[in-house]
Amino acid sequence: MLSISEQYDIQYLIKNTCDQERNQMRQEAELTLLRIGKSWNTRALSSDELKAAELATEILARIDASEQGKGWFYRAKRRFEIKKMYLG
């Protein structure tokens, strides 16, 4: 699980980037989750991979919430949906 500080750092990044940079962040997060999702079914993930998955999930959830003007409850539901979609 990410610390509050890490969550705020991600929110700050998202809030202070242009649309093009947010789209790049989204693509990188999706690719990270796709790569980790493939490994998830074949072996135990390392702590670095688990951390990368958490970061990518948070990035996607916060970008989605920001675009839709939603808050913490939406992000909580979205995190669950993202993990289910990419990590099964």
C-alpha positions, 0 to 999 in steps of 0.5 A: 500500500502506498503512503499518504505522502506518495499519494499526494506526490502522485496527485501533485504530478497529475495536477501540474501536468498538461494533457499530453504528459497525463496521457503519457503517464496513463500509457506508462502505468497501463503498460506497467500493469500489463507487464506485471499482470502477465508475470502475476499468473506465472510466479510470485512478484518481487516487492519492486513489482508489487510497488510498481503495480501500486504506483501504476494503479494509483496513477490511473485512479487519480487521473480518472478521478481528476478528469471526472471531478470525483473524490476519494470514494471514486478513487477507492472503487477505481483502484479495485476495478483497475487491479481486477482488470489488470491483475485478475 
